[in-house]
Amino acid sequence: MKKGFIFDLDGTIYLDNQLIKGSAETIDFLQNRGHHVVFFTNKSIATRTDYVKKLNHLGIRTSLEDIINSNYVTARFLKQKMNPSELAYVIGEKALYDELEKEGILITEDANLANYIVLGWDRQFTYEKLKQAYMAWRNNHALIIATNPDRTCPTAEGPVPDCGALIGAFEGVSGIKIDHIMGKPSRFAADLIVNHILKLKPEQCYIVGDRLETDIHMGNVYGLHTILVLTGISTQQTIKTTGIQPEYILESVKEIMQMSEIMDCKAERRGALHD
């Protein structure tokens, strides 16, 4: 039976520019068996094209259609929600601007005109940008959208602040929770990938990642099979403290090749029960 595999990137497939051992072989193994493999990252500081180039350079076959990032999910969400004349004020880097513009989202540099505020990872984040977003929310009742909830991003040197830091700053000054968070673990993202990209049933899909609160939580809520790998953020101790339980816990994605027969048997038994 054909399956869909949704792989996280940072901490799952690679750390910075270093492939995690066995990840390229695992992706090749699944693709050769006819499964649909896509990559979904919450990281908002690179474009989908950047990820295609990076993965291809690292020896992993993929194409633009099989790359999803939080910028793309955010752009698709806003395209559905915004009226054609509405404007967005964006805090983020060029990759976020590019994705929004591709989907026809109108962007303004004047926060006083904004109907939406979009928060993404921004390594040039300043007090002035926070002030502008706050004023747009206070004066215009602008809706606040964040690309992803990640507090940190794993790197070879250790975790660094991610979009969650900007969410914390805005919620700190406004005193409210922001309106929508895209990327993992949003239900909008899960629906987009499973129904419109993989075009499979949730029970035919596996999400593989290193974060309990994003990768595994999204899979659990949406009815996907969940595989936690211990090469990034989450640890065995994290499972105890969060209470989020993955279906499988692996040292790395390399072990997926060894457990593929077990997954096939489980899928066959489920199919027999539904016949």
Buried (B, 14 or more C-beta within 10 A) or exposed (E): EEBBBBBBBBBBBBBEEEBBEBBBBBBBBBBEEEBBBBBBBBBBBBBBEBBBEBBEEBEBEBEEEBBBBBBBBBBBBBEEEBEEEBBBBBBBBEBBBBBBEBBEBBBBEEBEBBBBBBBBBBEEBEEEBBEBBBBBBEEBEBBBBBBBBBBBBBEEEEBEBBBBBBBEBBBEBBEEEBEBBBBBBBEBBBEBBBEEBBEBEBEBBBBBBBBBBBBBBBBBEBEBBBBBBBBBBBEEEBBEEEEBEBBBBBEBBBBBBEEBEEBEEEBEEEEEEEE
